[in-house]
Amino acid sequence: PLFLTNGERTLAEIIQIYEFENRSRTNWRGVIRNFKILEKAGYVKLNYKRTFTKDDILRDLRKAGVKEGGALLVHSSLFAVGPLENGAEDLFKALEEAVGERGTLCLPSFAYNTTKANESAYNPETTLSRVGTLTNLFWRRDGVKRSRHPSHGLAAKGPQADFILADNVDDGPYDIRGAFGKLYQLDATILMLG
């Protein structure tokens, strides 16, 4: 689709023309990712019509039904959320404000560590999450705690964090006694963001 750029068209228009001419659907995320790579290399300049603020995100969270005081598990993609005025910080502030002081915010921090000899031991204070940029940024924030589960851990912030994260690593990751089971007991909301 690069050959369809003319300095005037939006990415949506470029994809629409490309799909029409090729009579097939295309992967939007792939096209956007490729344009971002080209921008980093200096071949194109992307102008965003809009960046999102914390207030924009908070408004949309409320529209999506996120309520104050509950437990919220967020699966996210920073790339798919779009351009944020102050980066991931706006997103975290909006999520924290959405659940409020009485609510608990959780993000997966899956390390997928096993007991294979070639893997280093899981350490909740240093082992990277393998499920995205936001998850790694989140578990390092002040006040956020991270579970000890070596493969399917969670990170949480809020009054229910200790309860949720006190998982028994001997149980399966989705056992009722584990973190996901405790989210179920709390009737947590699951938000797919991005």
N, C-alpha and C positions, 0 to 999 in steps of 0.2 A: 503493500500500500504506500510505500514511500514515494513512488512516482506520481501519486495522486495529490501530493502536497503542493500547494501553490501560495502559501502564506495567508490565505483567506479562509480556507476550510477548517472546520472543527474536526476533531478525531471521529466524532459520530458521523459526520458527513463523509469522511474518507472511507470509513468502514461500510457505510451504506452503499456508496458507489462501488466499492470493491466487491461487496456481496452481490450486487445487481449484475455487474459485469461478469462475474464468475459463476453466477447462479448457484451459489452455495453459502452457507453460514460460515462465519469465521469466529475464531476465538478472540473475543474482545480483550481479555486480560493479556493474552500473548501479544497482540498488536500494541497495546498500551505499554507493556513491558519493553518491547522492542524500541518504541519511540523514546522511552526514558533512557535506554542505553545509548541511542543515537544522540540524545541531548547531552548526556555526560561526555560523549566523544566530541561534541562540538559541531555535529552535522545539522542539527535542527534546534530550534528554540521553541519550547512549549510555553504558551501563555495560558494560564488558568483563568477562566472567567470568574472563578470564585474560589476562595479558600474558606474552610469551615472554622468556626470559632467554638469555644467551649459552650457558649450559650446556644449555638445552633445544634450541637450534639445533644446537650441536655434537653432541649425542646423535643428533638426526635426520640430520645430515650423515653420521655414522658408519653409521647404519642404511641410508642411501641408497647406501653403498659408497664414500664419499670416503675416500681413503687418504692417509696421510702420505707426503711425498716426491715426489708426482706433480705434474703440471701440471693445473690446474683452470680451465676457462673457465665463467664464471657468467653466465647470462642471468637477469635478475631484475626483480621488480616490488616496490618497497617497500610499495606500497599492498596488494598481494595477500599479502604475508608475514604481515601482521597486526600488532597492537600489540606493540611491543618495549619492554622495561623501560627501556633506556637508548638508545632510538632506533637509528639505523643503526650506531652504534658497536658495539653488541652483535653485530650481524650481521657486520661486518668482523672483529671479534676472533675470532668463531667460525670464520669461513672461513679466517683466517690460522692459527689453531690447528689446524684440520683438516688443512691441507696441511703444517704444520710448517715448521721453518727450512730444510729441504731441498726443500720444495715451492715451486711458483710459482703464484700466484693471478692470474688474468686476468679482466678485464671489458671488454666492448666500450665504445668511446668514440666511436662513429660521429658525425661532424660533418656528413656528407653534403655537404661542400663540393665544388663543381665549379669549372669555369673560367668561369662566367657573370659577366658584367660587373657585375651588381648585388650580388655576394657579396664580402665582405671576404676577404682572404687567410687561409688556415688557419694558425693558430699553436698548436702543441701545448701551449703554456704558458697560453693565454688562451681559445681557442675552446671554447665549450660543446659538450658531447656532446648529441645530440638523442635519446638513447635512455634517458632516465630519470634520476631523482634520484640513485639509487645510483651510477650511472656517473659523474656529475659529482662526487659526494662522494669517490669512490674515487680518481680520477686526481689529486686535490689532496692526498691523504694523504702523510705522510712515507714516503720510500722507494719510492714508486710512480713508475714511468716510463711515458711515453706515446709511442706511435709517431708517425711523421711522416706516415702515410698520411692525406691530406686528407678522404677520404670514409668509409673503413671501418677506422679505427684501433682499436687496442687499448691498454689500460693494464695494466701488469703489475708485480707485486712478487714478488721471490724470485730465487734463483740463476740461473734460466734467462731472466730478463726481457730482458737484453741480446740474447741469441740470438733470442728470439721477436720482439722489436721492431725488430731490424735489417732491416726490410723494404725492399725496393726499390720506391719509390713509382711507378716506371714500369711495374711488373707489376700485373696485376689484383689486387684485394683477396684473392681466394681462390687465387691462384697458389701452387704448391708452395714457391716461394722467398719468399713473403710470410708474414706472421704466422700466418695460419690454416694454411698448409702446414707451418710449423714446429711448430705445436701437433699436427698430424697425425703428424709425425715423432716427436714426444715421446710419442705415444699418450695424449694428454690426455683427461681426463674432461670431459664437457660436462654442466653442471648447470642445469636449468631450475627456478628458484627463485621460488615465489610463484604 
